[in-house]
Amino acid sequence: MLKNLLIPRNTLLFGLLGLLAILLFILDIFFGSLLIPFKTILQVLTGTGDVNPEIKSIIIDFRLPKAITAVMTGMALSISGLQMQTIFRNPLAGPFVLGISAGASLGVAILVLGFSSVFTLGLFTISGSWALVIVAWLGSALVLFLILAVSIRIKDILTILILGMLFGSASGALVNILQYFSNESMLKSFVIWTMGSLGSVTKSQLNVLIPSVIIGLFLSFFSIKSLDVMLLGEQYAKSMGLRVRNARFLVFTSTSILAGSITAFCGPIGFIGIAVPHIGRLLFKTARHKILIPSSLLLGSIVMLLSDIVSQMPGYESTLPINSVTALVGIPVIIWIILKNRKFSSV
């Protein structure tokens, strides 16, 4: 009888992570250069009580969109990294390392720096936001499908990873050329964008970002069985009747949408895609994507919300670049991965 009352370990973990994500979401809205009473925040979120219009505007127009953006960013980058680690069977694979984020940055640079006159005319509205996210998708997809084309001929995982980094470097070189020929005002805006920011996403841009991320996540959930099979290798997947090319195309499309959407509006944010899936594997002690995908969603949200809280330097007007904070989170995890793999290889 007592055994039946015990909560399964995974269920308990998911419950605790969900509560932590909710708590950090509220704290992310609470902290900032202006300290707003917790009671006032709850009144604004629930729509009860009489609140100062300026305070309400700060919460609704700035802090709430930023917190939602942090959740979307954490989920999208974590799932992108998880899918890439499975497809390439490499623990260091991720949208930032493989050059996917760099490809998305190239698409944004072509639109922003190459067609800066469009932005000066004030076309950066809903239609402009869709244009921005589409070019980011195309840029990330270009790098991904170049890697896919190479992986058909080259089977060595390390070589594919290095080539992905080279494709990312080539994209970065093209971005530098565009920066060299751009005007000062657009160059300054683009350089600030490359540092990564969650607070620059407007409510109208969220109307584009949220459905884009939802589409990418839907495709990832649709790929759960394929990802489980592909963990055991391409030959085994074929023997199980999986159409590997179709499965890869679906996963690459999902990753392009997720990584491209976040890069378009928040800039290239590193380390989350590599670190979070490993934290999920460590906590849940499983390789099944039925568990890893939802756990990465929650953990990605938690890490990004926590990073945003740290980056705001509560009580100060200045805000740290989000990439600086995510690097402090991700680099120790990457070092741990390298040391762990080296330990196993030396046994």
C-alpha positions as CSV (number, residue, x, y, z in Angstrom):
1,M,0.0,0.0,0.0
2,L,2.8,2.4,1.0
3,K,4.7,1.5,-2.2
4,N,1.7,2.6,-4.3
5,L,1.7,6.0,-2.6
6,L,5.3,6.7,-3.5
7,I,5.7,9.3,-6.3
8,P,7.8,8.0,-9.3
9,R,11.2,9.7,-9.4
10,N,10.7,11.2,-12.9
11,T,7.3,12.6,-12.0
12,L,8.7,14.2,-8.8
13,L,11.6,15.7,-10.8
14,F,9.3,17.1,-13.4
15,G,7.1,18.6,-10.7
16,L,10.0,20.2,-8.9
17,L,11.4,21.6,-12.1
18,G,8.0,23.0,-13.1
19,L,7.6,24.8,-9.8
20,L,11.2,26.1,-10.0
21,A,10.5,27.4,-13.6
22,I,7.3,29.2,-12.3
23,L,9.2,30.7,-9.4
24,L,12.1,32.0,-11.6
25,F,9.6,33.4,-14.1
26,I,8.0,35.5,-11.3
27,L,11.4,36.5,-10.0
28,D,12.6,37.5,-13.4
29,I,9.6,40.0,-13.6
30,F,10.3,41.1,-10.0
31,F,14.0,42.0,-10.4
32,G,15.2,45.0,-12.4
33,S,16.6,48.5,-12.0
34,L,13.3,49.5,-10.4
35,L,12.3,47.4,-7.4
36,I,8.5,46.8,-7.7
37,P,6.7,45.3,-4.7
38,F,5.8,41.6,-5.2
39,K,2.1,42.3,-4.4
40,T,2.0,44.9,-7.2
41,I,3.4,42.4,-9.7
42,L,0.7,39.8,-8.8
43,Q,-2.0,42.5,-9.1
44,V,-0.8,43.3,-12.6
45,L,-0.5,39.7,-13.7
46,T,-3.9,38.8,-12.3
47,G,-5.6,42.0,-13.4
48,T,-6.8,42.9,-9.9
49,G,-6.3,46.1,-7.9
50,D,-5.5,49.7,-8.9
51,V,-1.9,49.9,-10.1
52,N,0.1,53.0,-11.2
53,P,-0.1,53.1,-15.1
54,E,3.7,53.6,-15.3
55,I,4.4,50.6,-13.1
56,K,1.9,48.5,-15.1
57,S,3.6,49.6,-18.3
58,I,7.0,48.5,-17.1
59,I,5.7,45.1,-16.2
60,I,3.4,44.4,-19.2
61,D,5.5,46.1,-21.9
62,F,9.0,45.2,-20.8
63,R,9.5,42.7,-18.0
64,L,6.8,40.2,-19.0
65,P,7.9,40.0,-22.7
66,K,11.5,39.6,-21.6
67,A,10.6,36.7,-19.2
68,I,8.6,35.0,-22.0
69,T,11.5,35.5,-24.4
70,A,13.8,33.9,-21.9
71,V,11.5,30.8,-21.7
72,M,11.2,30.6,-25.5
73,T,15.0,31.0,-25.9
74,G,15.8,28.3,-23.3
75,M,13.4,25.8,-24.8
76,A,14.4,26.4,-28.4
77,L,18.1,26.3,-28.0
78,S,18.0,23.3,-25.6
79,I,15.9,21.2,-28.0
80,S,18.1,22.3,-30.9
81,G,21.2,21.1,-29.1
82,L,19.6,17.8,-28.0
83,Q,18.6,17.0,-31.6
84,M,22.1,17.8,-33.0
85,Q,23.8,15.7,-30.3
86,T,21.6,12.8,-31.2
87,I,21.9,13.1,-35.0
88,F,25.6,13.5,-35.0
89,R,26.1,11.3,-31.9
90,N,28.5,13.8,-30.5
91,P,28.2,15.3,-27.0
92,L,29.7,18.6,-28.1
93,A,27.2,19.2,-31.0
94,G,24.9,22.2,-30.7
95,P,23.6,25.1,-32.8
96,F,26.4,27.4,-31.7
97,V,29.3,25.0,-32.2
98,L,28.0,23.5,-35.5
99,G,27.7,27.0,-37.0
100,I,23.9,27.0,-37.2
101,S,23.7,30.2,-35.2
102,A,26.4,31.7,-37.4
103,G,24.3,30.9,-40.5
104,A,21.3,32.5,-38.9
105,S,23.4,35.5,-38.1
106,L,24.5,35.7,-41.8
107,G,20.9,35.8,-42.9
108,V,20.1,38.6,-40.4
109,A,23.3,40.5,-41.5
110,I,22.3,40.3,-45.1
111,L,18.9,41.8,-44.4
112,V,19.9,44.3,-41.7
113,L,23.3,45.5,-43.1
114,G,22.7,44.8,-46.8
115,F,19.2,46.3,-46.9
116,S,19.5,48.9,-44.1
117,S,17.4,51.4,-46.1
118,V,14.4,49.1,-45.5
119,F,14.8,49.5,-41.8
120,T,15.3,53.2,-41.9
121,L,11.9,53.5,-43.7
122,G,10.3,51.9,-40.6
123,L,9.3,48.6,-42.1
124,F,10.4,46.7,-39.0
125,T,6.9,45.8,-38.0
126,I,5.1,42.4,-38.1
127,S,6.0,42.0,-41.8
128,G,9.5,43.1,-41.0
129,S,9.7,40.6,-38.1
130,W,8.6,37.8,-40.3
131,A,11.2,38.8,-42.9
132,L,13.9,38.8,-40.2
133,V,12.9,35.4,-38.9
134,I,12.6,33.8,-42.4
135,V,16.1,35.0,-43.4
136,A,17.5,33.6,-40.1
137,W,15.7,30.2,-40.9
138,L,17.3,30.2,-44.4
139,G,20.7,31.0,-43.0
140,S,20.7,28.3,-40.4
141,A,19.2,25.8,-42.9
142,L,21.9,26.6,-45.4
143,V,24.6,25.6,-42.8
144,L,22.7,22.5,-41.6
145,F,22.1,21.1,-45.1
146,L,25.7,21.7,-46.0
147,I,26.6,19.6,-43.0
148,L,24.0,17.0,-44.1
149,A,25.5,16.9,-47.6
150,V,29.0,16.4,-46.1
151,S,27.8,13.7,-43.6
152,I,26.5,11.6,-46.5
153,R,30.1,11.2,-47.8
154,I,32.0,11.5,-44.6
155,K,31.0,9.2,-41.7
156,D,33.6,10.4,-39.1
157,I,31.6,12.4,-36.5
158,L,34.6,14.5,-35.4
159,T,35.3,15.6,-39.0
160,I,31.7,16.6,-39.5
161,L,31.9,18.6,-36.3
162,I,35.0,20.4,-37.4
163,L,33.5,21.1,-40.8
164,G,30.4,22.6,-39.1
165,M,32.7,24.9,-37.2
166,L,34.4,25.9,-40.5
167,F,31.1,26.6,-42.1
168,G,30.3,28.8,-39.1
169,S,33.6,30.6,-39.5
170,A,32.9,31.2,-43.2
171,S,29.5,32.7,-42.3
172,G,31.2,34.9,-39.7
173,A,33.7,36.0,-42.4
174,L,30.9,37.1,-44.7
175,V,29.2,38.9,-41.8
176,N,32.5,40.8,-41.2
177,I,32.6,41.9,-44.8
178,L,29.1,43.2,-44.6
179,Q,30.0,45.0,-41.4
180,Y,33.0,46.6,-43.1
181,F,30.8,48.2,-45.8
182,S,27.8,49.2,-43.6
183,N,27.1,52.6,-42.2
184,E,27.9,53.5,-38.6
185,S,24.4,53.5,-37.1
186,M,23.4,50.1,-38.5
187,L,26.8,48.7,-37.6
188,K,26.4,49.8,-34.0
189,S,23.0,48.2,-33.8
190,F,24.2,45.0,-35.3
191,V,27.2,44.7,-33.0
192,I,25.0,45.2,-29.9
193,W,22.6,42.5,-31.4
194,T,25.6,40.0,-31.6
195,M,26.1,40.3,-27.8
196,G,22.7,38.7,-27.3
197,S,19.8,40.3,-25.6
198,L,16.4,39.2,-24.3
199,G,15.1,42.7,-23.4
200,S,15.1,44.0,-27.0
201,V,12.2,41.7,-28.1
202,T,9.0,43.7,-28.4
203,K,5.4,42.5,-27.9
204,S,4.8,42.6,-31.7
205,Q,8.0,40.5,-32.3
206,L,6.8,38.0,-29.7
207,N,3.7,37.5,-31.9
208,V,6.2,36.1,-34.5
209,L,8.7,34.4,-32.1
210,I,6.2,32.4,-30.1
211,P,4.4,30.6,-33.0
212,S,7.8,30.0,-34.7
213,V,9.2,28.3,-31.6
214,I,5.9,26.3,-31.2
215,I,6.2,25.0,-34.8
216,G,9.8,23.9,-34.2
217,L,8.9,22.2,-30.9
218,F,6.0,20.4,-32.5
219,L,8.3,19.0,-35.2
220,S,10.7,17.9,-32.4
221,F,8.0,16.0,-30.6
222,F,7.0,14.4,-33.8
223,S,10.6,13.1,-34.2
224,I,10.9,11.4,-30.7
225,K,10.8,7.8,-32.0
226,S,13.2,8.6,-34.9
227,L,15.7,10.2,-32.5
228,D,15.6,7.2,-30.2
229,V,16.3,4.8,-33.1
230,M,19.1,7.0,-34.5
231,L,20.9,6.9,-31.2
232,L,22.0,3.4,-32.1
233,G,23.4,4.4,-35.5
234,E,22.3,4.9,-39.1
235,Q,22.7,1.2,-40.1
236,Y,20.5,0.0,-37.2
237,A,18.0,2.7,-37.9
238,K,17.7,1.5,-41.5
239,S,17.4,-2.1,-40.4
240,M,14.4,-1.0,-38.2
241,G,12.7,0.4,-41.3
242,L,13.4,4.1,-40.5
243,R,13.7,6.4,-43.5
244,V,16.9,8.1,-42.3
245,R,16.9,10.8,-44.9
246,N,13.4,11.9,-44.1
247,A,14.0,11.7,-40.4
248,R,17.1,13.9,-40.7
249,F,15.3,16.4,-42.9
250,L,12.5,16.7,-40.3
251,V,15.0,17.2,-37.4
252,F,17.1,19.7,-39.4
253,T,14.0,21.6,-40.3
254,S,13.0,21.8,-36.6
255,T,16.5,22.9,-35.6
256,S,16.7,25.5,-38.3
257,I,13.4,27.0,-37.2
258,L,14.2,26.9,-33.5
259,A,17.8,28.2,-33.7
260,G,17.0,30.7,-36.5
261,S,14.0,32.2,-34.7
262,I,16.0,32.8,-31.5
263,T,19.0,34.2,-33.3
264,A,16.9,36.5,-35.3
265,F,15.4,38.3,-32.3
266,C,17.9,37.7,-29.5
267,G,21.2,37.4,-31.2
268,P,23.5,34.4,-31.3
269,I,23.4,32.9,-27.7
270,G,25.9,30.2,-27.0
271,F,26.4,27.2,-24.7
272,I,22.8,26.6,-23.8
273,G,22.3,24.1,-26.6
274,I,25.3,22.1,-25.5
275,A,24.9,22.2,-21.7
276,V,21.2,21.8,-21.0
277,P,20.7,18.4,-22.7
278,H,23.6,16.9,-20.6
279,I,22.1,18.3,-17.4
280,G,18.8,16.6,-18.4
281,R,20.6,13.2,-19.0
282,L,22.4,13.6,-15.6
283,L,19.2,14.3,-13.7
284,F,16.9,11.8,-15.3
285,K,19.6,9.1,-16.0
286,T,18.1,8.2,-19.4
287,A,18.7,8.5,-23.1
288,R,15.0,8.3,-24.1
289,H,13.8,11.4,-25.9
290,K,10.3,10.9,-24.5
291,I,11.9,12.1,-21.2
292,L,14.8,14.2,-22.5
293,I,12.7,16.5,-24.7
294,P,10.3,17.7,-22.0
295,S,13.1,17.8,-19.4
296,S,15.2,19.9,-21.8
297,L,12.3,22.3,-22.2
298,L,12.0,22.8,-18.5
299,L,15.7,22.9,-17.8
300,G,16.3,25.3,-20.7
301,S,13.7,27.7,-19.4
302,I,15.2,27.5,-15.9
303,V,18.7,28.2,-17.0
304,M,17.7,31.1,-19.3
305,L,15.5,32.7,-16.6
306,L,18.3,32.3,-14.1
307,S,20.8,33.8,-16.5
308,D,18.5,36.7,-17.2
309,I,18.1,37.4,-13.5
310,V,21.9,37.4,-13.0
311,S,22.4,39.6,-16.1
312,Q,20.1,42.3,-14.8
313,M,22.3,42.9,-11.8
314,P,19.2,43.6,-9.5
315,G,19.2,47.1,-8.2
316,Y,21.4,48.5,-11.0
317,E,20.4,50.2,-14.3
318,S,23.1,48.4,-16.3
319,T,22.5,44.9,-17.8
320,L,25.2,42.4,-18.7
321,P,25.2,40.8,-22.2
322,I,23.3,37.5,-21.8
323,N,26.1,35.6,-23.7
324,S,28.5,36.4,-20.8
325,V,26.2,34.8,-18.3
326,T,25.3,31.7,-20.4
327,A,29.1,31.1,-21.0
328,L,29.6,30.9,-17.2
329,V,26.9,28.3,-17.1
330,G,27.9,26.3,-20.2
331,I,31.7,26.2,-20.1
332,P,31.9,24.2,-16.8
333,V,29.5,21.6,-18.3
334,I,31.5,21.3,-21.5
335,I,34.7,20.8,-19.5
336,W,32.9,18.1,-17.5
337,I,31.8,16.4,-20.7
338,I,35.4,16.4,-22.1
339,L,36.9,15.1,-18.9
340,K,34.2,12.4,-18.6
341,N,34.7,11.2,-22.2
342,R,38.5,11.2,-21.8
343,K,38.2,9.1,-18.6
344,F,36.0,6.5,-20.4
345,S,38.4,6.4,-23.4
346,S,41.4,5.8,-21.2
347,V,39.8,2.9,-19.4
